[in-house]
Amino acid sequence: MSIWSRLFLSVAASLTLCGAALHAAFSAQTPPAVEPGIEISIGGKQLHFDRTQLLSRDDVQTVEIPNDVAYHIAMTYRAVPLASLLRGQDFPRDTVIEAVATDGFAAQLPVDLVTNTDSKAAVAWVAVEPADAPWPDLPGKTVSAGPFYLIWTGEQVGTVRSEQWPYQMARLSTQPSPAARWPQLAVDPALPATDPIRAGQSLFATQCLACHKLNGAGSAEVGPDLNRPLSPTEYLAPAALHALIRDPASVRDWPDRKMEGFAPDQLSDREIEQIVAYLRYMAERQKP
């Protein structure tokens, strides 16, 4: 073998060893995949459940949803009763469970609703997206409802509002009730209990506060504040605002639109008018 051949082989071997060393160093620095998990905070007590833990529980079940709120079709999930995850916890007085999603959506859920186990009412489940069987993308989106999605069953499942089905959940925590946490949402105490504006306030807290703030109140980070700097009742005709709530694309559309609107079985025309009445009333109460 010539000296040039031996030199070529020596250089090639050195490069091979160097490449192997660099690959090993790079692999050692690559962090392992993080198992998705959900955080639960009840009265300051912290709990954490990752996907594997939830799917390995004895109480995990196959749950069929005939008309899924997020997918608008029948869906089947592996899910754990939420009440089981919350069992034994002490809930502070006058609190709700706030369900926060990765996109900033924040639903306010009554404690007695999420802790119910009687199938004659509505029962909450945490659906878990398996790593080896991902759910389909949501309609019009490039992501699924996973890895964690709050779904409902039971004879009274129809009483659960559409915004109380939060998907892509990241955190559940106890928080003061919206009225106590954000006084700037309140109407005048002298307003009669039967006034439609009060019904609109309640609907707003359930259906709108999950995405929007009002007077700076709310923890959602999806849509704009609906009273600052102006209420939509100040720049939209009543019929246009009603149509915008029912079907935003029928009024205006844009590539990054997130609001999907509300079908009649999610909000009736009368309920939309109650929300509009509340917004019109709050336009005069743009508190700092």
C-alpha positions as CSV (number, residue, x, y, z in Angstrom):
1,M,0.0,0.0,0.0
2,S,1.4,3.4,-0.9
3,I,2.0,6.2,1.5
4,W,-0.9,8.2,-0.1
5,S,-3.3,5.3,0.4
6,R,-2.3,4.9,4.0
7,L,-2.7,8.6,4.6
8,F,-6.2,8.6,3.0
9,L,-7.3,5.7,5.1
10,S,-6.0,7.4,8.3
11,V,-7.8,10.6,7.5
12,A,-11.0,8.8,6.7
13,A,-10.9,6.9,10.0
14,S,-10.3,10.1,11.9
15,L,-13.3,11.7,10.3
16,T,-15.5,8.7,11.0
17,L,-14.5,8.8,14.7
18,C,-15.0,12.5,14.9
19,G,-18.5,12.2,13.3
20,A,-19.5,9.5,15.7
21,A,-18.3,11.6,18.6
22,L,-20.3,14.6,17.4
23,H,-23.4,12.5,16.9
24,A,-23.1,11.0,20.4
25,A,-22.6,14.5,21.9
26,F,-25.6,15.8,20.0
27,S,-27.8,12.9,21.0
28,A,-26.8,13.3,24.7
29,Q,-28.0,16.9,24.5
30,T,-31.3,16.2,22.9
31,P,-33.9,16.1,25.7
32,P,-36.4,13.3,25.9
33,A,-40.0,13.9,24.8
34,V,-42.0,15.5,27.5
35,E,-45.1,13.5,28.5
36,P,-48.2,15.8,28.3
37,G,-49.9,16.4,31.6
38,I,-52.7,18.3,33.2
39,E,-52.2,20.5,36.3
40,I,-54.9,20.7,39.0
41,S,-54.9,23.2,41.8
42,I,-57.6,22.9,44.4
43,G,-57.5,25.5,47.2
44,G,-53.7,25.8,46.7
45,K,-53.1,22.0,46.7
46,Q,-51.2,21.0,43.6
47,L,-51.9,17.8,41.6
48,H,-50.4,16.6,38.4
49,F,-51.5,13.8,36.1
50,D,-49.7,12.9,32.9
51,R,-51.2,11.0,29.9
52,T,-49.7,7.6,30.9
53,Q,-51.0,7.9,34.5
54,L,-54.5,8.8,33.3
55,L,-54.7,6.0,30.7
56,S,-53.4,3.5,33.3
57,R,-56.0,4.2,35.9
58,D,-58.5,1.6,37.0
59,D,-61.4,4.0,36.3
60,V,-60.5,4.9,32.8
61,Q,-63.4,4.0,30.5
62,T,-64.5,4.1,26.8
63,V,-66.9,7.0,26.5
64,E,-69.1,7.6,23.4
65,I,-70.3,11.1,22.6
66,P,-73.1,11.0,20.0
67,N,-72.7,14.7,18.9
68,D,-69.4,16.0,20.1
69,V,-69.4,19.8,20.7
70,A,-65.9,20.3,19.2
71,Y,-66.0,17.9,16.3
72,H,-69.7,18.1,15.5
73,I,-69.8,14.3,14.9
74,A,-70.0,11.2,17.0
75,M,-66.7,10.5,18.8
76,T,-65.3,7.8,21.1
77,Y,-62.8,8.5,23.8
78,R,-60.8,6.9,26.6
79,A,-61.6,9.1,29.6
80,V,-61.5,9.4,33.4
81,P,-64.3,10.8,35.5
82,L,-63.2,14.3,36.6
83,A,-64.9,13.7,40.0
84,S,-62.5,10.9,40.6
85,L,-59.5,13.1,40.1
86,L,-61.0,15.7,42.5
87,R,-62.2,13.2,45.1
88,G,-61.2,14.1,48.7
89,Q,-60.3,17.7,47.9
90,D,-61.7,20.6,50.0
91,F,-63.2,23.3,47.8
92,P,-63.1,26.8,49.2
93,R,-66.5,28.5,49.6
94,D,-67.9,30.5,46.7
95,T,-65.4,29.2,44.1
96,V,-65.6,27.8,40.6
97,I,-63.3,25.5,38.7
98,E,-61.5,27.4,36.0
99,A,-60.4,25.3,33.0
100,V,-57.6,26.9,31.1
101,A,-56.6,25.8,27.7
102,T,-53.2,26.2,25.9
103,D,-54.7,28.8,23.6
104,G,-55.8,31.1,26.4
105,F,-59.4,29.9,26.6
106,A,-60.7,29.9,30.2
107,A,-64.0,28.3,31.1
108,Q,-65.7,28.9,34.5
109,L,-67.3,25.7,35.8
110,P,-69.5,25.4,38.8
111,V,-68.0,23.0,41.4
112,D,-71.2,21.0,41.9
113,L,-71.4,20.5,38.1
114,V,-67.9,19.0,37.7
115,T,-68.0,16.9,40.9
116,N,-71.4,15.3,40.1
117,T,-71.3,11.5,39.6
118,D,-75.1,10.9,39.1
119,S,-75.8,9.9,35.5
120,K,-79.3,11.3,35.9
121,A,-77.7,14.7,35.7
122,A,-74.5,15.7,33.7
123,V,-71.1,13.9,34.4
124,A,-67.7,15.4,33.5
125,W,-64.9,13.3,32.0
126,V,-61.3,14.1,31.1
127,A,-60.8,12.6,27.7
128,V,-57.1,11.6,27.0
129,E,-55.6,11.5,23.6
130,P,-53.4,8.4,23.2
131,A,-50.0,8.9,21.8
132,D,-50.4,6.0,19.4
133,A,-53.9,6.9,18.3
134,P,-54.2,10.7,17.9
135,W,-57.6,12.3,17.4
136,P,-58.4,14.0,14.1
137,D,-57.9,17.7,13.6
138,L,-60.7,19.9,14.7
139,P,-62.9,21.3,11.9
140,G,-61.1,24.1,10.2
141,K,-58.0,23.7,12.3
142,T,-54.6,22.0,12.1
143,V,-54.7,20.6,15.7
144,S,-56.8,18.1,17.6
145,A,-58.8,18.6,20.8
146,G,-56.1,16.8,22.7
147,P,-54.2,15.9,24.7
148,F,-56.9,16.6,27.3
149,Y,-60.6,17.5,26.6
150,L,-63.4,17.9,29.0
151,I,-66.4,16.0,27.8
152,W,-69.9,15.3,29.3
153,T,-72.4,12.5,29.5
154,G,-75.6,11.9,31.4
155,E,-79.3,12.4,31.0
156,Q,-79.0,16.2,31.4
157,V,-75.9,16.7,29.2
158,G,-78.0,19.1,27.2
159,T,-77.8,21.6,30.1
160,V,-74.1,21.9,29.8
161,R,-73.2,24.9,27.7
162,S,-71.0,24.7,24.6
163,E,-68.2,26.7,26.3
164,Q,-68.1,24.2,29.1
165,W,-66.5,21.7,26.8
166,P,-62.9,23.1,26.9
167,Y,-60.4,21.2,24.7
168,Q,-56.6,21.3,24.8
169,M,-56.9,21.7,28.6
170,A,-53.7,22.5,30.4
171,R,-54.9,23.5,33.9
172,L,-57.8,23.2,36.3
173,S,-57.9,25.4,39.4
174,T,-60.3,26.7,42.0
175,Q,-60.9,30.5,41.6
176,P,-63.4,32.9,43.3
177,S,-66.7,33.0,41.5
178,P,-66.6,35.5,38.6
179,A,-68.9,38.0,40.5
180,A,-66.5,38.0,43.5
181,R,-63.3,37.9,41.4
182,W,-64.3,40.7,39.0
183,P,-66.7,43.2,40.5
184,Q,-66.5,45.3,37.3
185,L,-68.8,42.6,35.6
186,A,-71.6,43.4,38.0
187,V,-74.8,45.3,37.2
188,D,-76.5,47.7,39.6
189,P,-77.8,45.8,42.7
190,A,-81.0,47.7,42.3
191,L,-81.7,46.0,39.0
192,P,-84.7,43.7,39.4
193,A,-83.8,40.0,39.7
194,T,-86.1,39.2,36.7
195,D,-84.5,41.8,34.4
196,P,-83.2,40.2,31.2
197,I,-79.9,42.1,31.7
198,R,-79.2,39.8,34.7
199,A,-79.8,36.8,32.6
200,G,-77.5,38.3,30.0
201,Q,-74.8,38.8,32.7
202,S,-75.0,35.1,33.6
203,L,-74.9,34.0,30.0
204,F,-71.9,36.3,29.3
205,A,-70.0,34.7,32.2
206,T,-70.5,31.2,30.9
207,Q,-70.5,31.7,27.1
208,C,-68.4,34.8,26.4
209,L,-65.9,35.2,29.3
210,A,-64.2,32.0,28.3
211,C,-62.7,34.0,25.4
212,H,-63.2,37.7,26.1
213,K,-62.6,40.1,28.8
214,L,-65.0,42.9,29.8
215,N,-63.9,46.1,31.6
216,G,-60.6,44.3,32.0
217,A,-62.3,41.4,33.9
218,G,-61.6,37.8,32.9
219,S,-58.6,35.6,32.5
220,A,-59.0,34.5,28.9
221,E,-56.6,35.6,26.2
222,V,-58.4,34.7,23.0
223,G,-60.6,37.6,22.0
224,P,-60.7,41.3,22.6
225,D,-62.2,43.1,25.6
226,L,-65.9,43.7,24.8
227,N,-66.3,47.0,26.6
228,R,-62.9,48.7,26.2
229,P,-62.3,51.0,24.6
230,L,-65.8,50.7,23.1
231,S,-68.7,48.2,23.5
232,P,-69.7,46.5,20.2
233,T,-73.1,47.9,20.8
234,E,-71.6,51.3,20.1
235,Y,-70.4,50.5,16.6
236,L,-72.6,47.6,15.4
237,A,-76.2,47.8,14.6
238,P,-78.3,45.4,16.8
239,A,-79.1,43.1,13.9
240,A,-75.4,42.9,12.9
241,L,-74.3,42.2,16.5
242,H,-76.9,39.5,16.8
243,A,-75.7,37.9,13.5
244,L,-72.0,38.3,14.6
245,I,-72.7,36.2,17.7
246,R,-74.7,33.6,15.8
247,D,-72.3,33.3,12.9
248,P,-69.3,35.6,12.8
249,A,-68.4,34.8,9.1
250,S,-71.8,36.1,8.0
251,V,-70.8,39.6,9.1
252,R,-67.0,39.6,8.5
253,D,-64.4,37.0,8.0
254,W,-60.6,36.9,8.0
255,P,-57.9,34.2,7.9
256,D,-57.2,34.2,11.6
257,R,-60.8,34.3,12.9
258,K,-61.1,32.2,16.0
259,M,-64.8,32.7,17.0
260,E,-67.0,30.0,15.5
261,G,-70.4,31.4,16.6
262,F,-73.2,29.6,18.3
263,A,-75.8,27.3,16.8
264,P,-79.4,27.7,18.0
265,D,-79.1,24.7,20.3
266,Q,-76.1,26.4,22.0
267,L,-77.6,29.9,22.3
268,S,-81.2,30.7,21.4
269,D,-82.2,34.0,19.7
270,R,-83.7,35.1,23.0
271,E,-80.4,34.3,24.9
272,I,-78.4,36.3,22.3
273,E,-80.7,39.3,22.9
274,Q,-80.1,39.0,26.6
275,I,-76.3,39.0,26.1
276,V,-76.7,42.1,23.8
277,A,-78.9,43.8,26.4
278,Y,-76.1,43.2,29.0
279,L,-73.4,44.5,26.7
280,R,-75.6,47.6,25.9
281,Y,-76.1,48.2,29.7
282,M,-72.4,47.7,30.4
283,A,-71.4,50.3,27.7
284,E,-72.5,52.8,30.3
285,R,-70.4,51.2,33.0
286,Q,-66.9,51.2,31.5
287,K,-65.2,51.1,34.8
288,P,-61.4,51.5,35.2
